[in-house]
Each structure stands twice: as C-alpha cells, then as structure tokens.
Amino acid sequence: MISLSTLVLIGVWLVNFSLLIFILTSKHKLRQWPIFTMVFLLVLWQGIELANLVWFLETPYLIHSVRSGLLPTMFIAPAFVWLVYALFDKWVEFKFWQKFIWWLPGIIMSAFVFSPYNVTDVMVSNGQISYDPGGLYFYFSVYFIALMSWGLVVLIRNRKQAEVIVRRQIEYIFVATALTAIFAVAFNVILPILGQHDYYYLGVNSVVIFTSIVTYALFRYRFIDLRISSYRIIIDLFRLLITGFVFYILYLILYYLVGIRFDKMDSIIVFMLFLGLTAPLIFRMVSKVIISLLIDPSDDIKKSEDKVAEILRSSRDMNVLFSHLVKEIGRVIDYSEIFIYLAKKDNSKNFYQVFPVGERLLSVQDSEILKHLTAVKELVNAAEVDYLKTDKQLCQELAIKEVDVALPIFYNEQLLGVVMIDNNKKLLSVQQINFLYTINQYLDIAVGSLLMYQQAMAEKK
C-alpha cells in the first residue's frame, strides 16, 4: 500500500514534470533555459527519491541511489544565480571562466557524492528512508545557502533599475521563496523540535510552490490583479460551500425525517438525478445572494465597460464623448494623463490633439507609435514592448513621450485617431488590459460613426 508521503512525492513530481513540458513547449522563450535547468534538476532529484521508494527500497543498491539524490541538488543554487542574472540580461556579460566559477564548487563536491562523505548509512522503517549524513552535507549546505542568498541580494540590488515586468517577476520570486521557506521551516524545523517527525516530507516537497510560482511569473508578461482574483476565489468558495450545505441539509431531512435510506442503489440514483437537475438553479440563486452581499471588483470593471458603451452610443458631441470616456477609464486605471489625437480631414497622415485641446501634432511619417499602430492595428503596451524587445525605436519614443499605453482608433481599415495614456509606468493587470481592449472596440465604431455623422450634418448646412 502506498503511503501518504509517497503519494505527495508522486504528486509533486508530476507537477514539476508538467512544468518541465510547459517550459519546453511554451512560445515564450525568454529565460527559458535557466528555469528549465532548475526544474529539470528538481525533477531528477524527486525522480531519484521516488525510485528509492518504488524499486530500490529492499535492495543492496539503496545506499548508492540515496547518495545519487544529492547530485542534482548540487547545481540548483548555481542555476538560480544563472536565472537571476539572466533576468537583468547580465549573464551574457560574464566570460566563460566567470560562469564556470559559479558551478565549480558543485562539480568538486560531486566527486564525493558516492562516498561515505555523503551518506554513511541508510535505514528503512515502515516504508520510509532515513540516513546518516556525512561531512559533505555541511559544505553543501553552506554552498547552497550562500549562492541562493547571493541570488536574492542581486535581485534586491537591481530591482529598481529593472523593467516594470521584470520587477513584477522579482516580486513573484520573493513570494515563492518566502512561502517555500515558511513551509520548510514549519515541517523540517519547528515540528521536529516539538517532537513531531511524521510530516518531514511536506517540508522537503514544498519546493513545488517555488517552481510553480516562478514558472508562472517567468512565462507571463501579463499578470492577473491579485485583489480581483482573491475576491473571485472567495466568492466562488462561498458559492460552492453554501450550495453544498443546502444539499447536505436536504440529505439530513430526507434521511432522518422522511426516512429515505441511501444504502440502496435506486435511492442514490434518484438523489443524484435530483442533484444534477436542481444544483444549477440553487447555485445561481446562491450566487445572486453572495454577489449582493460581497463587493466584487471585477463587477466594477464590467459596469465601467457598460457605461463606456452607453456613452459612446449616445454622444453626439466629440468633446463630451472624450471627457466622459476619460472619466470612466479613470475608474479602472489610475492614470496620470490621457491625450487623444484625431487625423486631419484634409490630411489623414497628420494628427492633431483634440483632448485636452492643444496644439501638439503627430505625423505618421515621423512617429514610430503611429507607424506601429497603423501596421499592427491593436493596443500597444510600453511595458511589453520593452520586455519583449520587439521594437527598439518604438520603445524609445514611448519612453520619450511618456506613453505607457496607446489605443488606435480605426474605421474602415483607416487609422482615425489614437488614445495615449500615461499611468506613471505602473504595470497594467490582465483585467485592465482586457478593459482597454473592450473600450478600443467600442471606440472604433463610435468615433468613426460620429465623424461621419458630423460630416453629413456639415454637408446639409
């Protein structure tokens, strides 16, 4: 029979192996190999631990297999340092011998892995493996802690100079490190001091927290709003718990008051059919009650989208339309300034500032922003352009003009205008970006229709 600790190890190994496949198949290739190396070493280590329990437990080869488990962990710390410097594009600045130095202590210690300096003796009790460590463990611990600590110091030192997306990734790395450390200390230090040794495996396998969070952070450049997501999780939990509680009360009524016995198959089938038919209705009713009692930030975004749609449908004055539009954008995005440009009627390649009313002009010929919007026909996020290194000249112009987001306004495949937002280089969440995409779709139709309406009215006069 498989023990709980073995089940946990299998689950953790499967998660990390899945992350490994994701890293290899992901289209996002930035910093792919450093994180792949880290996860691969962890998968290899956990694979050896699993092999010890499944194949080598009762064999004379167990001690050699246990000793080999230290080999992949020797190189996790230098792989982390590689990842840290790669975040700031500084790893390529090191010469080969400098890179080699980071790995050298692990390479030297690897020569003693299969000796008593690593593991002196192995004991098996109730299907669990314990061992007496040799002197190598002390030097390995110093080496591991020193390199991991140095990696965190480098992150702290360079965080302020990093791109906004990299800064967010660093925040996720620190959260992942803190959570993993808390679990490790709780299960590997505090509980053993209190005399509880049965949950040691949870501390060791808590490394899955680190790999999951860091992989998510490094393979995304658009991040969810944690406040909104947390609210959504709380609301969904309340929905599920209350719906389950309703059916639990119903079960108790049927069992104790009505006298229906659920030890017969026909009673179970009827109850399951009833559950399947009524659960969606109960869930919707519970949802309405929960939403009415709790604040849902995502609902605020939906209300702003509906309000923008109403403004754009009803406005017949361009100035009123833009002022109301900017006000609604401000409810979702904490911007510093918004500028709106429209193409001139007699020269569609030149754009003039219409909100707030000003004298600034833009030309497609001289503006990388307008050229890019004309070609790509979708929102431009300065943080993403800078992070993905897709267009250096565009990135420079966005920085000079202090534009963090640019929304194109199209009508009949022609660029009619552009909305430029300065939000003090704050990183927009996925929810905010989706909000701007929705507004962009409304703008294309509304502004084009309004310009045609105004042109028709002018011709009548």
C-alpha positions as CSV (number, residue, x, y, z in Angstrom):
1,M,0.0,0.0,0.0
2,I,1.3,3.4,-1.0
3,S,2.0,5.8,2.0
4,L,0.7,9.4,2.1
5,S,4.3,10.7,1.8
6,T,4.9,8.6,-1.3
7,L,1.6,9.9,-2.8
8,V,2.7,13.5,-2.1
9,L,6.0,12.9,-3.7
10,I,4.3,11.4,-6.8
11,G,2.0,14.4,-7.0
12,V,4.9,16.9,-6.6
13,W,7.0,15.0,-9.2
14,L,4.0,15.1,-11.7
15,V,3.5,18.8,-11.2
16,N,7.2,19.6,-11.7
17,F,7.4,17.2,-14.7
18,S,4.3,19.0,-16.2
19,L,6.1,22.4,-15.7
20,L,9.1,21.0,-17.5
21,I,7.0,20.1,-20.5
22,F,5.3,23.5,-20.4
23,I,8.7,25.3,-20.3
24,L,9.9,23.3,-23.4
25,T,6.7,23.8,-25.4
26,S,6.0,27.4,-24.4
27,K,6.2,30.1,-27.2
28,H,7.7,32.5,-24.6
29,K,11.4,31.8,-24.9
30,L,12.9,34.5,-22.6
31,R,14.9,33.0,-19.7
32,Q,13.7,29.6,-20.8
33,W,16.9,27.6,-20.2
34,P,17.8,28.8,-16.7
35,I,14.3,28.0,-15.3
36,F,14.3,24.7,-17.4
37,T,17.6,23.8,-15.7
38,M,16.3,24.4,-12.2
39,V,13.1,22.5,-12.7
40,F,14.9,19.6,-14.5
41,L,17.3,19.2,-11.6
42,L,14.4,19.2,-9.2
43,V,12.5,16.6,-11.3
44,L,15.7,14.5,-11.4
45,W,16.1,14.7,-7.7
46,Q,12.5,13.9,-6.9
47,G,12.6,11.1,-9.5
48,I,15.5,9.5,-7.7
49,E,13.7,9.8,-4.4
50,L,10.7,8.1,-6.0
51,A,12.8,5.4,-7.5
52,N,14.3,4.7,-4.0
53,L,10.8,4.0,-2.6
54,V,9.4,2.1,-5.6
55,W,12.4,0.0,-6.8
56,F,15.4,0.1,-4.5
57,L,13.8,0.0,-1.1
58,E,14.7,-3.6,-0.3
59,T,17.8,-3.9,-2.5
60,P,21.5,-3.5,-1.7
61,Y,21.6,-0.7,-4.2
62,L,19.6,1.6,-2.0
63,I,22.5,3.4,-0.4
64,H,24.0,4.2,-3.8
65,S,20.7,5.5,-5.0
66,V,20.2,7.6,-1.9
67,R,23.7,9.1,-2.4
68,S,23.0,9.9,-6.0
69,G,20.0,12.0,-4.9
70,L,22.4,14.8,-3.7
71,L,23.9,15.1,-7.2
72,P,21.2,17.1,-9.0
73,T,20.6,19.3,-5.9
74,M,24.3,20.4,-6.1
75,F,23.5,22.5,-9.1
76,I,20.1,24.0,-8.2
77,A,21.8,27.0,-6.5
78,P,24.1,28.0,-9.4
79,A,21.1,27.5,-11.7
80,F,19.2,30.0,-9.6
81,V,22.1,32.5,-9.8
82,W,22.1,32.0,-13.6
83,L,18.4,32.7,-13.7
84,V,18.8,35.9,-11.5
85,Y,21.5,37.4,-13.7
86,A,19.5,36.4,-16.9
87,L,16.6,38.4,-15.6
88,F,18.7,41.6,-15.9
89,D,20.4,40.4,-19.1
90,K,23.7,40.4,-17.3
91,W,24.6,36.7,-17.6
92,V,25.8,37.2,-21.2
93,E,28.3,39.8,-19.9
94,F,30.2,37.1,-17.9
95,K,33.1,35.4,-19.6
96,F,33.1,31.6,-19.7
97,W,35.5,31.2,-16.8
98,Q,33.4,33.5,-14.6
99,K,30.3,31.5,-15.3
100,F,32.3,28.3,-14.6
101,I,33.3,29.5,-11.2
102,W,29.6,29.5,-10.0
103,W,29.3,25.8,-10.9
104,L,32.9,24.8,-9.8
105,P,32.1,24.0,-6.1
106,G,29.3,21.8,-7.0
107,I,31.4,20.0,-9.6
108,I,34.2,19.4,-7.0
109,M,31.7,18.1,-4.4
110,S,30.2,15.8,-7.0
111,A,33.3,13.7,-6.8
112,F,32.4,12.7,-3.2
113,V,28.7,12.0,-3.8
114,F,29.1,8.2,-3.9
115,S,31.3,8.1,-0.9
116,P,30.7,7.9,2.9
117,Y,31.4,11.6,3.0
118,N,27.8,12.0,1.6
119,V,25.7,9.3,3.3
120,T,27.3,6.9,5.8
121,D,24.3,4.6,6.5
122,V,20.7,4.1,5.4
123,M,17.8,2.9,7.5
124,V,14.3,1.8,6.3
125,S,11.4,1.9,8.7
126,N,7.7,1.5,7.8
127,G,8.5,2.0,4.1
128,Q,10.3,5.3,4.8
129,I,14.0,6.0,4.2
130,S,16.3,7.8,6.7
131,Y,20.0,8.2,6.6
132,D,23.1,9.4,8.5
133,P,24.7,12.3,6.6
134,G,28.4,12.6,6.2
135,G,30.6,15.6,6.3
136,L,29.8,16.6,2.8
137,Y,26.3,17.8,3.9
138,F,27.8,20.7,5.9
139,Y,29.8,22.1,3.0
140,F,26.9,21.5,0.6
141,S,24.6,23.5,3.0
142,V,27.0,26.4,3.1
143,Y,27.4,26.4,-0.7
144,F,23.7,26.2,-1.3
145,I,22.6,28.8,1.2
146,A,25.4,31.2,0.1
147,L,24.5,31.0,-3.6
148,M,20.8,31.3,-3.0
149,S,21.3,34.2,-0.7
150,W,23.5,35.9,-3.2
151,G,20.9,35.5,-5.9
152,L,18.3,37.2,-3.6
153,V,20.8,40.0,-2.9
154,V,21.3,40.6,-6.7
155,L,17.5,40.7,-7.1
156,I,17.2,43.4,-4.4
157,R,20.1,45.5,-5.7
158,N,18.8,45.5,-9.3
159,R,15.1,45.6,-8.8
160,K,14.6,49.4,-9.0
161,Q,16.6,49.6,-12.3
162,A,14.7,46.7,-13.9
163,E,11.8,46.9,-16.4
164,V,8.3,47.0,-14.8
165,I,7.5,43.5,-15.9
166,V,10.8,42.1,-14.5
167,R,10.1,43.9,-11.2
168,R,6.8,42.1,-11.0
169,Q,8.6,38.8,-11.8
170,I,11.0,39.6,-8.9
171,E,8.1,40.1,-6.6
172,Y,6.7,36.7,-7.5
173,I,10.2,35.1,-7.0
174,F,10.3,36.6,-3.5
175,V,6.8,35.4,-2.6
176,A,7.7,31.9,-3.9
177,T,10.9,31.9,-1.9
178,A,9.1,33.1,1.3
179,L,6.3,30.6,1.0
180,T,8.7,27.7,0.4
181,A,10.9,28.8,3.3
182,I,7.9,29.0,5.6
183,F,6.7,25.5,4.7
184,A,10.3,24.1,5.0
185,V,10.9,25.7,8.4
186,A,7.5,24.7,9.7
187,F,7.7,21.0,8.7
188,N,11.5,20.4,8.9
189,V,12.5,22.5,11.9
190,I,9.6,23.6,14.1
191,L,7.6,20.3,14.1
192,P,10.7,18.1,14.7
193,I,11.7,20.4,17.7
194,L,8.2,19.8,19.1
195,G,8.7,16.0,18.7
196,Q,6.6,15.5,15.5
197,H,8.6,13.9,12.7
198,D,5.8,12.4,10.6
199,Y,5.4,15.4,8.2
200,Y,9.0,15.9,7.2
201,Y,8.2,15.1,3.6
202,L,5.8,18.1,3.3
203,G,8.7,20.5,4.0
204,V,11.0,18.8,1.5
205,N,8.4,18.7,-1.2
206,S,7.2,22.3,-0.6
207,V,9.7,23.2,-3.3
208,V,6.8,22.7,-5.7
209,I,5.5,26.0,-4.5
210,F,8.7,27.7,-5.7
211,T,8.8,26.0,-9.1
212,S,5.1,26.6,-9.8
213,I,5.1,30.3,-8.9
214,V,8.4,31.1,-10.5
215,T,7.5,29.3,-13.7
216,Y,4.2,31.2,-13.9
217,A,6.0,34.5,-13.3
218,L,8.7,34.0,-15.9
219,F,6.5,32.7,-18.6
220,R,4.0,35.5,-18.5
221,Y,4.2,39.2,-19.1
222,R,0.6,40.0,-18.3
223,F,-0.4,39.3,-14.7
224,I,-3.7,39.0,-13.0
225,D,-4.9,41.5,-10.5
226,L,-4.4,39.6,-7.2
227,R,-7.1,41.7,-5.4
228,I,-9.7,40.9,-8.0
229,S,-8.7,37.3,-8.3
230,S,-8.7,36.9,-4.5
231,Y,-12.2,38.3,-4.3
232,R,-13.3,35.9,-7.1
233,I,-11.9,32.9,-5.2
234,I,-13.6,33.9,-2.0
235,I,-17.0,34.4,-3.8
236,D,-16.7,31.1,-5.7
237,L,-15.8,29.3,-2.4
238,F,-18.8,30.8,-0.7
239,R,-21.0,29.7,-3.7
240,L,-19.7,26.1,-3.6
241,L,-19.9,25.8,0.3
242,I,-23.4,27.2,0.6
243,T,-24.7,25.1,-2.3
244,G,-23.1,22.0,-0.8
245,F,-24.6,22.9,2.6
246,V,-28.1,23.3,1.1
247,F,-27.9,19.8,-0.3
248,Y,-26.4,18.4,2.9
249,I,-29.3,19.8,4.9
250,L,-31.7,18.3,2.3
251,Y,-29.9,14.9,2.7
252,L,-30.3,15.1,6.5
253,I,-34.0,15.9,6.2
254,L,-34.6,13.0,3.8
255,Y,-32.6,10.6,5.9
256,Y,-33.8,11.4,9.4
257,L,-37.2,12.9,8.9
258,V,-38.6,11.3,5.7
259,G,-36.8,8.0,6.4
260,I,-35.2,7.5,3.0
261,R,-32.2,5.2,3.2
262,F,-29.3,5.9,0.9
263,D,-27.8,2.4,1.2
264,K,-29.9,1.3,-1.8
265,M,-28.8,2.0,-5.4
266,D,-32.2,3.2,-6.6
267,S,-32.3,5.9,-3.8
268,I,-28.8,7.0,-4.6
269,I,-29.6,7.2,-8.4
270,V,-32.8,9.3,-7.7
271,F,-31.0,11.6,-5.4
272,M,-28.1,12.1,-7.9
273,L,-30.6,12.9,-10.7
274,F,-32.3,15.4,-8.4
275,L,-29.0,16.9,-7.5
276,G,-28.0,17.3,-11.2
277,L,-31.3,18.9,-12.1
278,T,-31.6,21.3,-9.2
279,A,-27.9,22.2,-8.5
280,P,-27.6,24.8,-11.3
281,L,-30.7,26.6,-10.1
282,I,-29.6,26.5,-6.5
283,F,-26.1,27.7,-7.5
284,R,-27.5,30.6,-9.4
285,M,-29.7,31.6,-6.5
286,V,-26.8,31.4,-4.1
287,S,-24.7,33.4,-6.5
288,K,-27.2,36.3,-6.5
289,V,-27.3,36.4,-2.7
290,I,-23.5,36.2,-2.4
291,I,-22.9,38.9,-5.0
292,S,-25.4,41.2,-3.4
293,L,-23.6,40.9,0.0
294,L,-20.0,40.9,-1.1
295,I,-18.1,43.5,-3.1
296,D,-16.9,42.2,-6.5
297,P,-14.2,44.3,-8.1
298,S,-14.5,42.5,-11.4
299,D,-18.1,43.6,-11.5
300,D,-16.9,47.3,-11.2
301,I,-14.9,46.8,-14.4
302,K,-18.0,45.3,-16.2
303,K,-20.1,48.3,-15.0
304,S,-17.4,50.7,-16.4
305,E,-17.5,48.8,-19.8
306,D,-21.3,49.1,-19.9
307,K,-21.1,52.8,-19.0
308,V,-18.5,53.4,-21.8
309,A,-20.7,51.6,-24.3
310,E,-23.6,53.8,-23.3
311,I,-21.5,57.0,-23.5
312,L,-20.3,56.1,-27.0
313,R,-23.7,55.2,-28.3
314,S,-25.5,58.3,-27.0
315,S,-22.9,61.1,-27.5
316,R,-23.2,63.4,-30.5
317,D,-20.6,65.8,-29.3
318,M,-16.9,64.8,-29.6
319,N,-15.7,66.8,-26.6
320,V,-18.4,65.4,-24.4
321,L,-17.7,61.9,-25.6
322,F,-14.0,62.2,-24.8
323,S,-14.4,63.8,-21.4
324,H,-16.9,61.1,-20.3
325,L,-14.7,58.4,-21.7
326,V,-11.6,59.6,-19.9
327,K,-13.6,59.8,-16.6
328,E,-14.7,56.1,-16.9
329,I,-11.1,55.0,-17.8
330,G,-10.0,56.7,-14.6
331,R,-12.3,54.5,-12.6
332,V,-10.4,51.4,-13.7
333,I,-6.9,52.7,-14.4
334,D,-5.0,55.1,-12.1
335,Y,-3.6,57.2,-15.0
336,S,-1.6,60.4,-14.8
337,E,-2.5,61.9,-18.2
338,I,-4.6,61.0,-21.3
339,F,-4.1,62.6,-24.7
340,I,-6.4,61.9,-27.7
341,Y,-5.4,62.7,-31.3
342,L,-7.5,62.6,-34.4
343,A,-6.5,62.6,-38.1
344,K,-7.0,65.8,-40.0
345,K,-9.8,65.7,-42.6
346,D,-7.6,67.1,-45.4
347,N,-4.5,65.0,-44.5
348,S,-5.1,61.7,-42.8
349,K,-1.3,61.2,-42.2
350,N,-1.3,64.1,-39.7
351,F,-2.9,64.0,-36.3
352,Y,-3.9,66.9,-34.0
353,Q,-4.6,66.9,-30.3
354,V,-8.3,67.1,-29.6
355,F,-8.3,66.1,-25.9
356,P,-7.4,68.0,-23.9
357,V,-7.5,70.7,-26.6
358,G,-3.9,71.5,-27.6
359,E,-1.6,72.4,-30.4
360,R,0.5,69.3,-30.5
361,L,0.7,67.5,-33.8
362,L,1.8,64.0,-34.8
363,S,2.8,62.7,-38.2
364,V,2.7,59.1,-39.4
365,Q,6.0,59.8,-41.2
366,D,7.8,60.9,-38.1
367,S,6.1,58.9,-35.3
368,E,7.1,55.2,-34.6
369,I,3.9,55.0,-32.5
370,L,1.6,55.8,-35.4
371,K,3.5,53.6,-37.8
372,H,3.2,50.7,-35.4
373,L,-0.5,51.2,-34.8
374,T,-1.2,51.5,-38.5
375,A,0.6,48.2,-39.1
376,V,-0.5,46.2,-36.1
377,K,-4.0,47.7,-35.5
378,E,-4.1,46.9,-31.8
379,L,-3.2,48.2,-28.4
380,V,0.4,49.0,-27.6
381,N,1.7,48.4,-24.1
382,A,5.1,50.1,-23.5
383,A,6.0,47.6,-20.7
384,E,5.5,44.7,-23.1
385,V,7.4,46.3,-25.9
386,D,10.3,47.0,-23.6
387,Y,10.3,43.5,-22.1
388,L,9.9,41.5,-25.4
389,K,12.5,43.7,-27.2
390,T,10.3,43.8,-30.3
391,D,10.9,47.3,-31.5
392,K,13.8,49.4,-30.0
393,Q,12.8,52.7,-31.8
394,L,9.1,52.3,-30.7
395,C,10.3,51.7,-27.2
396,Q,12.4,54.8,-27.2
397,E,9.6,57.0,-28.5
398,L,7.1,55.6,-25.9
399,A,9.6,56.5,-23.2
400,I,10.4,60.0,-24.5
401,K,6.7,60.9,-24.9
402,E,5.8,59.2,-21.5
403,V,3.2,56.9,-23.1
404,D,2.5,53.7,-21.3
405,V,-0.5,52.6,-23.4
406,A,-1.6,53.6,-26.9
407,L,-5.0,52.7,-28.3
408,P,-5.6,53.0,-32.0
409,I,-9.0,54.2,-33.3
410,F,-9.8,52.6,-36.7
411,Y,-12.7,52.9,-39.1
412,N,-12.9,51.1,-42.4
413,E,-9.2,50.0,-42.0
414,Q,-8.1,53.6,-41.7
415,L,-6.4,55.0,-38.6
416,L,-8.6,57.8,-37.4
417,G,-7.0,58.6,-34.1
418,V,-5.0,57.4,-31.1
419,V,-5.6,57.5,-27.3
420,M,-2.3,57.8,-25.4
421,I,-2.2,57.0,-21.6
422,D,0.5,57.8,-19.1
423,N,-0.1,55.8,-15.9
424,N,3.3,56.5,-14.3
425,K,4.9,53.3,-15.6
426,K,2.6,51.1,-13.5
427,L,2.1,47.6,-14.8
428,L,-1.4,47.0,-16.1
429,S,-3.2,43.8,-14.9
430,V,-4.8,41.4,-17.3
431,Q,-8.2,42.7,-16.3
432,Q,-7.2,46.3,-17.0
433,I,-5.7,45.4,-20.4
434,N,-8.9,43.5,-21.3
435,F,-10.9,46.5,-20.3
436,L,-8.9,48.7,-22.6
437,Y,-9.3,46.2,-25.5
438,T,-13.1,46.3,-25.0
439,I,-13.1,50.1,-25.0
440,N,-10.9,50.1,-28.1
441,Q,-13.6,48.0,-30.0
442,Y,-16.3,50.5,-28.9
443,L,-14.1,53.5,-29.9
444,D,-13.5,52.2,-33.4
445,I,-17.2,52.1,-34.2
446,A,-18.3,55.1,-32.2
447,V,-15.7,57.7,-33.3
448,G,-16.0,56.6,-36.9
449,S,-19.7,56.8,-36.9
450,L,-19.7,60.2,-35.1
451,L,-17.2,61.7,-37.6
452,M,-19.4,60.5,-40.5
453,Y,-22.5,62.0,-38.7
454,Q,-20.7,65.3,-38.2
455,Q,-19.6,65.3,-41.8
456,A,-23.1,64.6,-43.0
457,M,-24.5,67.4,-40.8
458,A,-21.9,69.8,-42.2
459,E,-22.8,69.0,-45.8
460,K,-26.5,69.7,-45.1
461,K,-25.6,73.1,-43.9
